[in-house]
Amino acid sequence: MLQEYRNILVPVDGSTEAELALAKAVEVAKRNDAHLDVLDVLATQQFEVSYSSFVDGDVIYKMSEDVKVYLNKLVAQIAKETGFNNLDIHIRFGNPKTVIARDFPQEHKNDLIMIGATGLNAVERMLIGSVAAYVNRSAVTDVLVVKTDRNNQLPKTDK
C-alpha cells in the first residue's frame, strides 16, 4: 500500500538546501493532491541578551516582516513555475528544533515533514547538532530529509 501524504510541512530558512526541499515537496504535494505548510522559525535564542540590555520590538517586527516578504516571494515563484497554490505560509518564534519536530505538526496535523539536510546556521550545527538531525530523530510524524535537487544533483557548496 502506498502512503499518501495530505498535509506536508516544509521548514525554510533561506538556505539553498531548504529551497531544494521545498521544490521537491511541491512535486510530492502535486502527486498526492496534498496541502503544503511552508514554515520559517525565527529562533528566539538570537533575541536573548544580557540583563543590562534588551532587543527593541521594532527589530523583531522588522525581522518578521523580512521573512514574510521572503515567503511571499517563494509562493509567487512556485505559482509561476509550477501552477501549484495549495499552500500556506507561517512564521513562528521559538526553538526551530522543537517547533518543527513537534509543536507545529501537532497544531496543523502534518503527516510528513520534508526538510533540507542542512540550513544556514553552521555554528549551531557544530555546537549542538543540526535541526534536520534533531527533527529526524524526534518528529511526531514521518520525515524526509532532502539532500539533492529535483534532478538528484547534490547542491553546490561555496567551498
N, C-alpha and C positions, 0 to 999 in steps of 0.2 A: 504494500500500500504506500502510495506516495504521500509525503507530508505536504499539505497545502497551508501556507502561511497567509494570514489575513491582515495582520497588523504588525508592521515591521518598524523597529526603531533603528535610526541611523544617527549616531552622535558625530558631530563635525566640530572641528576646531581651527579651520583654515589651512590645515596641512594637506599636502598632495595625497597622502595615504587615506585621509578621511574622505576626500572628494572622490577617490577611486572607489571606496566602499559605497558612497552614495550612488555613483554611476551604476555599479553592479546591483545595488538594492532597487534602483528604478527598474532594471531589467527583470529582477525576481518579482517585484510587485506587479509588473505588467503581465507576466506569465501566470501569476496566481490571482489576478484581479484583487490585489491587496491594497491596503492603505499604508502610506509612509508617514512616520513621525520623524521629522528632522530636528535634532536637538543640539543646542550649544549650551554647555555648562560653564558658567563663569565661576572659577574656583574662588571661594571665599577666603582661602588661605592668603591670597595675594593682597587682601584688604586688611589683614591683621598687621598692626603696627605697635610700636611701643606705647606704654601707658601715657607718655608725655605728648603724643601727637595723635592725630586722627585723619581719616580719609574723608574728604569732602563728599557729600552726597551727589554733588554735580559731577564729580569724576566718575562715580559708579554709574550714574544715569547716562553719561556720555558713552561709557564703555558698552552699556546695554543697547544704546541706540546704534552704535557702530556695528554690533553683532546683528542687530535687526536688519540693517542695510545689507550686510554680507549675506544673510539668509535669504532675503528677498531677491538678491541677485542670483543666488543659486536656483531658487524656484523659477525665476524667469528664464534662466539658461536651460533648465530641464524641460520646461514647457516648450521652448523654442526648438530644442534639438530632438525631443522625443514625443512631444504632444501629451506627456503624462502630467496630470494635475491633481491626482488623488493623494494629496499630501498636506500636512500642516507643519508649520514651524513653531518651535518652542525655545524659550530661553529660561534657564534656571540658574539659581545661585546655589552654591554648596560644594561639597566634595565630589568631583566628577566620577570617581570610582563608585561610590555608593548611590549617587543619583542615577547613573547609567545602569548599574547592575541590579538594583533593587527598587528604589523609590519610583522612578518614572515608569518602568514596565508594569509595576503593580497598579499604579494610578491609571494608566492608559491601556491596560490589558494587551500589551505587546506579546506576540508569540515567537518573535525572532529578533535578535539584535545583530545587526551587521556593522562591524567596527573595523576601522583601519588598523593594521598591525602596529603602527607607531603613530605618534602625534607630534605636536610642536615642542613639548617640554622635555628635552633630552636630559636636563639636570635632574628633574624629578624621576625620570626613568632609571637613572643611575643610582639615585639615593634610596628610593622606596619602591621601585618596580613600576612597570608601565600600567596605564589604565586598561589597555587591552588585555594584558595578562590577568589583572585582577577581575575584570568583567568575565573573562573566560572561565575562571575558577569559581566565581561567586554569584553569577547571574541566576535569577529566578526562572529563566527561560532559555531556549536554545540560543547559541551564539555562533556566528560565522565570522571568523577573523579573515579579513581580505588582505591579501599580500600582493596581488597583481592587478593590472588594469583589465579592461574588457577583452583585450587580445592576449591575456595571460602573460603579459610582459611585466617584469619587475619595475617598480618606479625608479626613475633616475635619481641618484643622490647627488648632493653638492660636492662630495668628496672626489 
